[in-house]
Amino acid sequence: MTDGSYNQKYTGSDSRTQARETCKEMKKAGVTVYSVGFKISKGSSPDETMKQCASSNEYYYNAAKGDALKQAFRDVALKIADLRITE
């Protein structure tokens, strides 16, 4: 979960670039990525980054208010509760 403000630098690159790369590598490894943003302007750069990070549109939540944020986490919890670990 994030406010979408990628305003920190780490080891020479900005945090937005690092977030995108991290998400890309997780998805490449088969990890399902859920992204939850809070009060992010629709269509903004942070909104697009969060959408790109999620495994698909159904795994991206952009909550404008507290109730929507709670519902987003409930939805994620229900989705991951159905997961099964197999060999």
VMD Tcl script that builds the backbone (N, CA, C; Angstrom):
set m [mol new atoms 261]
animate dup $m
set s [atomselect $m all]
$s set {name element resname resid chain x y z} {
  {N N MET 1 A 0.847 -1.160 0.000}
  {CA C MET 1 A 0.000 0.000 0.000}
  {C C MET 1 A 0.890 1.218 0.000}
  {N N THR 2 A 0.465 2.240 -0.725}
  {CA C THR 2 A 1.239 3.473 -0.787}
  {C C THR 2 A 0.337 4.651 -1.115}
  {N N ASP 3 A 0.853 5.841 -0.864}
  {CA C ASP 3 A 0.162 7.057 -1.291}
  {C C ASP 3 A 0.554 7.418 -2.716}
  {N N GLY 4 A 1.460 6.630 -3.298}
  {CA C GLY 4 A 1.864 6.843 -4.673}
  {C C GLY 4 A 2.943 7.879 -4.864}
  {N N SER 5 A 3.390 8.491 -3.775}
  {CA C SER 5 A 4.446 9.501 -3.874}
  {C C SER 5 A 5.795 8.820 -3.770}
  {N N TYR 6 A 6.418 8.642 -4.900}
  {CA C TYR 6 A 7.738 8.014 -4.940}
  {C C TYR 6 A 8.756 9.137 -4.797}
  {N N ASN 7 A 9.062 9.484 -3.547}
  {CA C ASN 7 A 9.863 10.668 -3.295}
  {C C ASN 7 A 11.164 10.376 -2.558}
  {N N GLN 8 A 11.643 9.174 -2.643}
  {CA C GLN 8 A 12.906 8.801 -2.014}
  {C C GLN 8 A 13.866 8.280 -3.072}
  {N N LYS 9 A 15.146 8.457 -2.819}
  {CA C LYS 9 A 16.169 7.904 -3.714}
  {C C LYS 9 A 16.947 6.847 -2.951}
  {N N TYR 10 A 17.272 5.775 -3.648}
  {CA C TYR 10 A 18.029 4.686 -3.053}
  {C C TYR 10 A 19.137 4.290 -4.017}
  {N N THR 11 A 20.318 4.237 -3.541}
  {CA C THR 11 A 21.485 3.797 -4.322}
  {C C THR 11 A 21.486 4.307 -5.759}
  {N N GLY 12 A 21.259 5.597 -5.899}
  {CA C GLY 12 A 21.414 6.223 -7.201}
  {C C GLY 12 A 20.220 6.212 -8.130}
  {N N SER 13 A 19.127 5.546 -7.779}
  {CA C SER 13 A 17.952 5.586 -8.657}
  {C C SER 13 A 16.736 6.017 -7.854}
  {N N ASP 14 A 15.740 6.530 -8.561}
  {CA C ASP 14 A 14.557 6.988 -7.830}
  {C C ASP 14 A 13.670 5.804 -7.444}
  {N N SER 15 A 12.849 6.020 -6.450}
  {CA C SER 15 A 12.043 4.924 -5.907}
  {C C SER 15 A 10.956 4.454 -6.873}
  {N N ARG 16 A 10.484 5.320 -7.772}
  {CA C ARG 16 A 9.487 4.886 -8.761}
  {C C ARG 16 A 10.101 3.828 -9.683}
  {N N THR 17 A 11.314 4.086 -10.146}
  {CA C THR 17 A 12.005 3.123 -11.007}
  {C C THR 17 A 12.229 1.822 -10.263}
  {N N GLN 18 A 12.652 1.918 -9.011}
  {CA C GLN 18 A 12.877 0.707 -8.218}
  {C C GLN 18 A 11.579 -0.059 -7.993}
  {N N ALA 19 A 10.488 0.656 -7.746}
  {CA C ALA 19 A 9.196 -0.013 -7.550}
  {C C ALA 19 A 8.788 -0.761 -8.814}
  {N N ARG 20 A 8.921 -0.116 -9.955}
  {CA C ARG 20 A 8.557 -0.763 -11.225}
  {C C ARG 20 A 9.409 -2.000 -11.485}
  {N N GLU 21 A 10.694 -1.890 -11.237}
  {CA C GLU 21 A 11.594 -3.032 -11.453}
  {C C GLU 21 A 11.282 -4.177 -10.493}
  {N N THR 22 A 11.026 -3.839 -9.239}
  {CA C THR 22 A 10.692 -4.863 -8.244}
  {C C THR 22 A 9.412 -5.595 -8.641}
  {N N CYS 23 A 8.395 -4.841 -9.034}
  {CA C CYS 23 A 7.134 -5.459 -9.457}
  {C C CYS 23 A 7.341 -6.341 -10.678}
  {N N LYS 24 A 8.106 -5.857 -11.626}
  {CA C LYS 24 A 8.386 -6.620 -12.848}
  {C C LYS 24 A 9.051 -7.954 -12.511}
  {N N GLU 25 A 10.035 -7.916 -11.620}
  {CA C GLU 25 A 10.751 -9.140 -11.244}
  {C C GLU 25 A 9.855 -10.099 -10.467}
  {N N MET 26 A 9.011 -9.570 -9.582}
  {CA C MET 26 A 8.093 -10.440 -8.836}
  {C C MET 26 A 7.132 -11.149 -9.782}
  {N N LYS 27 A 6.560 -10.403 -10.712}
  {CA C LYS 27 A 5.618 -11.016 -11.658}
  {C C LYS 27 A 6.329 -12.032 -12.549}
  {N N LYS 28 A 7.552 -11.716 -12.939}
  {CA C LYS 28 A 8.349 -12.642 -13.755}
  {C C LYS 28 A 8.590 -13.954 -13.005}
  {N N ALA 29 A 8.702 -13.867 -11.674}
  {CA C ALA 29 A 8.929 -15.048 -10.842}
  {C C ALA 29 A 7.628 -15.778 -10.502}
  {N N GLY 30 A 6.502 -15.290 -11.010}
  {CA C GLY 30 A 5.231 -15.962 -10.769}
  {C C GLY 30 A 4.483 -15.497 -9.537}
  {N N VAL 31 A 4.918 -14.409 -8.935}
  {CA C VAL 31 A 4.253 -13.870 -7.749}
  {C C VAL 31 A 3.041 -13.045 -8.189}
  {N N THR 32 A 1.912 -13.249 -7.545}
  {CA C THR 32 A 0.737 -12.419 -7.803}
  {C C THR 32 A 0.892 -11.144 -6.993}
  {N N VAL 33 A 0.843 -10.007 -7.684}
  {CA C VAL 33 A 1.073 -8.717 -7.030}
  {C C VAL 33 A -0.245 -7.948 -6.932}
  {N N TYR 34 A -0.609 -7.614 -5.702}
  {CA C TYR 34 A -1.755 -6.750 -5.435}
  {C C TYR 34 A -1.203 -5.365 -5.127}
  {N N SER 35 A -1.794 -4.329 -5.675}
  {CA C SER 35 A -1.385 -2.978 -5.343}
  {C C SER 35 A -2.564 -2.217 -4.800}
  {N N VAL 36 A -2.343 -1.553 -3.671}
  {CA C VAL 36 A -3.383 -0.765 -3.023}
  {C C VAL 36 A -2.857 0.651 -2.841}
  {N N GLY 37 A -3.508 1.587 -3.494}
  {CA C GLY 37 A -3.156 2.998 -3.351}
  {C C GLY 37 A -4.225 3.708 -2.547}
  {N N PHE 38 A -3.866 4.817 -1.966}
  {CA C PHE 38 A -4.815 5.579 -1.158}
  {C C PHE 38 A -4.756 7.046 -1.556}
  {N N LYS 39 A -5.895 7.568 -1.980}
  {CA C LYS 39 A -6.037 8.966 -2.390}
  {C C LYS 39 A -5.073 9.344 -3.514}
  {N N ILE 40 A -4.949 8.468 -4.501}
  {CA C ILE 40 A -4.107 8.737 -5.663}
  {C C ILE 40 A -5.010 9.247 -6.786}
  {N N SER 41 A -4.643 10.349 -7.389}
  {CA C SER 41 A -5.439 10.920 -8.482}
  {C C SER 41 A -5.488 9.963 -9.665}
  {N N LYS 42 A -6.694 9.672 -10.118}
  {CA C LYS 42 A -6.872 8.769 -11.266}
  {C C LYS 42 A -6.162 9.342 -12.488}
  {N N GLY 43 A -5.437 8.476 -13.201}
  {CA C GLY 43 A -4.737 8.880 -14.405}
  {C C GLY 43 A -3.394 9.553 -14.169}
  {N N SER 44 A -3.033 9.748 -12.906}
  {CA C SER 44 A -1.750 10.386 -12.584}
  {C C SER 44 A -0.607 9.385 -12.757}
  {N N SER 45 A 0.601 9.894 -12.722}
  {CA C SER 45 A 1.775 9.019 -12.838}
  {C C SER 45 A 1.802 7.964 -11.726}
  {N N PRO 46 A 1.543 8.347 -10.461}
  {CA C PRO 46 A 1.500 7.313 -9.415}
  {C C PRO 46 A 0.409 6.266 -9.660}
  {N N ASP 47 A -0.747 6.706 -10.161}
  {CA C ASP 47 A -1.839 5.780 -10.468}
  {C C ASP 47 A -1.394 4.784 -11.537}
  {N N GLU 48 A -0.741 5.269 -12.568}
  {CA C GLU 48 A -0.264 4.392 -13.639}
  {C C GLU 48 A 0.801 3.417 -13.128}
  {N N THR 49 A 1.695 3.899 -12.266}
  {CA C THR 49 A 2.728 3.027 -11.701}
  {C C THR 49 A 2.098 1.911 -10.883}
  {N N MET 50 A 1.108 2.262 -10.073}
  {CA C MET 50 A 0.436 1.256 -9.250}
  {C C MET 50 A -0.299 0.232 -10.116}
  {N N LYS 51 A -0.947 0.696 -11.177}
  {CA C LYS 51 A -1.632 -0.223 -12.096}
  {C C LYS 51 A -0.637 -1.172 -12.745}
  {N N GLN 52 A 0.495 -0.623 -13.186}
  {CA C GLN 52 A 1.514 -1.444 -13.839}
  {C C GLN 52 A 2.101 -2.468 -12.877}
  {N N CYS 53 A 2.167 -2.110 -11.621}
  {CA C CYS 53 A 2.749 -3.009 -10.627}
  {C C CYS 53 A 1.848 -4.217 -10.377}
  {N N ALA 54 A 0.558 -3.998 -10.359}
  {CA C ALA 54 A -0.383 -5.090 -10.089}
  {C C ALA 54 A -0.322 -6.143 -11.187}
  {N N SER 55 A -0.588 -7.374 -10.819}
  {CA C SER 55 A -0.565 -8.470 -11.791}
  {C C SER 55 A -1.561 -8.264 -12.927}
  {N N SER 56 A -2.691 -7.642 -12.627}
  {CA C SER 56 A -3.676 -7.264 -13.647}
  {C C SER 56 A -4.573 -6.202 -13.021}
  {N N ASN 57 A -5.480 -5.635 -13.812}
  {CA C ASN 57 A -6.358 -4.584 -13.289}
  {C C ASN 57 A -7.177 -5.042 -12.089}
  {N N GLU 58 A -7.534 -6.328 -12.057}
  {CA C GLU 58 A -8.343 -6.808 -10.932}
  {C C GLU 58 A -7.551 -6.862 -9.622}
  {N N TYR 59 A -6.250 -6.704 -9.698}
  {CA C TYR 59 A -5.404 -6.724 -8.505}
  {C C TYR 59 A -4.960 -5.325 -8.083}
  {N N TYR 60 A -5.525 -4.299 -8.703}
  {CA C TYR 60 A -5.193 -2.916 -8.350}
  {C C TYR 60 A -6.390 -2.249 -7.698}
  {N N TYR 61 A -6.153 -1.627 -6.568}
  {CA C TYR 61 A -7.181 -0.905 -5.833}
  {C C TYR 61 A -6.683 0.509 -5.587}
  {N N ASN 62 A -7.538 1.491 -5.853}
  {CA C ASN 62 A -7.217 2.881 -5.569}
  {C C ASN 62 A -8.354 3.433 -4.723}
  {N N ALA 63 A -8.128 3.466 -3.431}
  {CA C ALA 63 A -9.163 3.874 -2.489}
  {C C ALA 63 A -9.122 5.381 -2.256}
  {N N ALA 64 A -10.271 6.023 -2.394}
  {CA C ALA 64 A -10.356 7.465 -2.182}
  {C C ALA 64 A -10.661 7.802 -0.720}
  {N N LYS 65 A -11.297 6.873 -0.016}
  {CA C LYS 65 A -11.686 7.116 1.380}
  {C C LYS 65 A -11.400 5.882 2.221}
  {N N GLY 66 A -11.471 6.068 3.523}
  {CA C GLY 66 A -11.173 4.992 4.460}
  {C C GLY 66 A -12.009 3.742 4.260}
  {N N ASP 67 A -13.301 3.913 4.005}
  {CA C ASP 67 A -14.168 2.748 3.800}
  {C C ASP 67 A -13.747 1.949 2.571}
  {N N ALA 68 A -13.364 2.651 1.516}
  {CA C ALA 68 A -12.912 1.975 0.294}
  {C C ALA 68 A -11.589 1.260 0.540}
  {N N LEU 69 A -10.754 1.835 1.387}
  {CA C LEU 69 A -9.476 1.205 1.725}
  {C C LEU 69 A -9.721 -0.098 2.494}
  {N N LYS 70 A -10.621 -0.049 3.455}
  {CA C LYS 70 A -10.973 -1.267 4.201}
  {C C LYS 70 A -11.506 -2.343 3.261}
  {N N GLN 71 A -12.366 -1.935 2.333}
  {CA C GLN 71 A -12.942 -2.893 1.392}
  {C C GLN 71 A -11.875 -3.486 0.483}
  {N N ALA 72 A -10.914 -2.671 0.075}
  {CA C ALA 72 A -9.824 -3.174 -0.774}
  {C C ALA 72 A -9.064 -4.282 -0.052}
  {N N PHE 73 A -8.738 -4.049 1.214}
  {CA C PHE 73 A -8.005 -5.070 1.962}
  {C C PHE 73 A -8.864 -6.307 2.225}
  {N N ARG 74 A -10.163 -6.119 2.400}
  {CA C ARG 74 A -11.057 -7.282 2.530}
  {C C ARG 74 A -11.047 -8.107 1.245}
  {N N ASP 75 A -11.130 -7.406 0.117}
  {CA C ASP 75 A -11.116 -8.103 -1.176}
  {C C ASP 75 A -9.829 -8.888 -1.369}
  {N N VAL 76 A -8.705 -8.268 -1.041}
  {CA C VAL 76 A -7.412 -8.952 -1.168}
  {C C VAL 76 A -7.387 -10.170 -0.255}
  {N N ALA 77 A -7.846 -9.997 0.977}
  {CA C ALA 77 A -7.854 -11.114 1.931}
  {C C ALA 77 A -8.694 -12.279 1.410}
  {N N LEU 78 A -9.845 -11.983 0.834}
  {CA C LEU 78 A -10.701 -13.045 0.289}
  {C C LEU 78 A -10.027 -13.752 -0.880}
  {N N LYS 79 A -9.349 -12.985 -1.725}
  {CA C LYS 79 A -8.672 -13.595 -2.876}
  {C C LYS 79 A -7.522 -14.493 -2.436}
  {N N ILE 80 A -6.736 -14.043 -1.467}
  {CA C ILE 80 A -5.592 -14.867 -1.071}
  {C C ILE 80 A -6.014 -16.031 -0.187}
  {N N ALA 81 A -7.180 -15.934 0.435}
  {CA C ALA 81 A -7.673 -17.046 1.252}
  {C C ALA 81 A -7.974 -18.265 0.386}
  {N N ASP 82 A -8.248 -18.037 -0.891}
  {CA C ASP 82 A -8.538 -19.139 -1.812}
  {C C ASP 82 A -7.286 -19.781 -2.395}
  {N N LEU 83 A -6.125 -19.217 -2.120}
  {CA C LEU 83 A -4.881 -19.761 -2.673}
  {C C LEU 83 A -4.534 -21.087 -2.018}
  {N N ARG 84 A -3.907 -21.939 -2.804}
  {CA C ARG 84 A -3.434 -23.219 -2.282}
  {C C ARG 84 A -1.994 -23.397 -2.704}
  {N N ILE 85 A -1.195 -23.872 -1.789}
  {CA C ILE 85 A 0.206 -24.130 -2.095}
  {C C ILE 85 A 0.317 -25.553 -2.619}
  {N N THR 86 A 0.939 -25.687 -3.783}
  {CA C THR 86 A 1.151 -27.011 -4.363}
  {C C THR 86 A 2.609 -27.156 -4.732}
  {N N GLU 87 A 3.017 -28.347 -4.900}
  {CA C GLU 87 A 4.409 -28.603 -5.251}
  {C C GLU 87 A 4.593 -28.592 -6.741}
}
mol reanalyze $m
mol bondsrecalc $m
mol representation Tube
mol addrep $m
